[in-house]
């Protein structure tokens, strides 16, 4: 039987909107599924079950090292993409994470 997970609301902070908290929660769920190896799977499960807070988790040596390795690999893959593809993905991410517009013609960028 699996342990209950915290909801995305646990990740909403003064500097993190509900949309960004949902994205973080979704990423943690993918990591908990094992997509990035055993160490990050363990970290994500600990965070999602509430056994450890996110800030505390990234301070654990093994977790920080695994996150660093994953970040380096992601950066290498990002740099290998053609410029047009990076621009397209960046625009897509900005739209997904942008706060709601407050009026006509309003842009967060």
C-alpha positions in Angstrom: 0.0 0.0 0.0 1.4 3.4 -0.9 1.6 6.3 1.4 -0.6 9.3 0.9 1.0 12.2 -1.0 0.8 15.9 -0.2 -1.1 18.0 -2.8 0.4 20.7 -5.0 -0.9 23.3 -2.5 1.9 22.3 -0.1 4.3 23.9 -2.6 2.5 27.2 -3.1 4.7 29.9 -1.4 5.0 33.6 -1.5 7.4 33.3 -4.5 5.7 30.3 -6.1 2.3 30.6 -7.7 -0.3 27.7 -7.8 0.6 27.0 -11.5 4.3 26.7 -10.6 3.5 24.6 -7.6 1.5 22.3 -9.8 4.4 22.0 -12.2 6.8 21.3 -9.3 4.3 18.7 -7.9 4.1 17.0 -11.3 7.9 16.9 -11.7 8.2 15.3 -8.2 5.6 12.7 -9.2 7.6 11.8 -12.3 10.7 11.6 -10.2 8.9 9.4 -7.6 8.0 7.1 -10.5 11.7 6.5 -11.1 12.4 8.3 -14.3 15.7 9.8 -13.0 17.1 7.0 -11.0 16.8 5.6 -7.5 18.3 8.5 -5.5 15.9 11.1 -7.0 13.0 8.6 -6.7 13.7 8.3 -3.0 14.0 12.1 -2.6 10.7 12.8 -4.4 8.9 10.1 -2.5 10.2 11.6 0.8 9.0 15.1 -0.2 5.7 14.0 -1.6 4.8 12.0 1.5 5.8 14.9 3.7 8.6 13.1 5.5 11.0 15.8 4.4 10.5 19.3 3.2 11.7 20.4 -0.3 14.3 22.8 1.1 15.7 20.2 3.5 15.7 17.5 0.7 17.9 19.6 -1.6 20.4 20.0 1.3 21.0 16.3 1.6 24.3 15.5 0.0 23.2 12.5 -2.1 20.1 14.3 -3.3 22.0 17.5 -4.1 24.6 15.5 -6.1 21.9 13.6 -8.0 20.1 16.9 -8.8 23.3 18.4 -9.9 24.1 15.5 -12.3 20.5 15.7 -13.7 20.8 19.4 -14.2 24.1 19.0 -16.0 22.6 16.4 -18.3 19.5 18.5 -18.9 21.7 21.5 -19.8 23.7 19.4 -22.2 20.5 18.2 -23.9 19.1 21.8 -24.0 22.3 23.1 -25.7 22.2 20.4 -28.3 18.7 21.5 -29.5 18.5 23.8 -32.5 18.0 27.4 -31.6 14.5 27.4 -33.1 13.5 24.4 -31.0 14.8 26.0 -27.8 12.9 29.2 -28.6 9.7 27.3 -29.2 10.1 25.3 -25.9 11.0 28.5 -24.0 7.8 30.3 -25.3 5.8 27.2 -24.4 7.2 27.1 -20.8 6.6 30.8 -20.4 3.0 30.5 -21.4 2.5 27.6 -19.1 4.0 29.3 -16.1 3.0 32.9 -16.7 0.6 34.5 -14.2 -2.8 35.3 -15.6 -2.9 38.5 -17.5 -4.5 41.3 -15.7 -5.9 43.2 -18.6 -6.0 43.4 -22.4 -2.6 43.6 -24.0 -0.9 42.7 -20.8 2.2 40.5 -21.1 4.4 39.2 -18.3 7.4 39.6 -20.6 
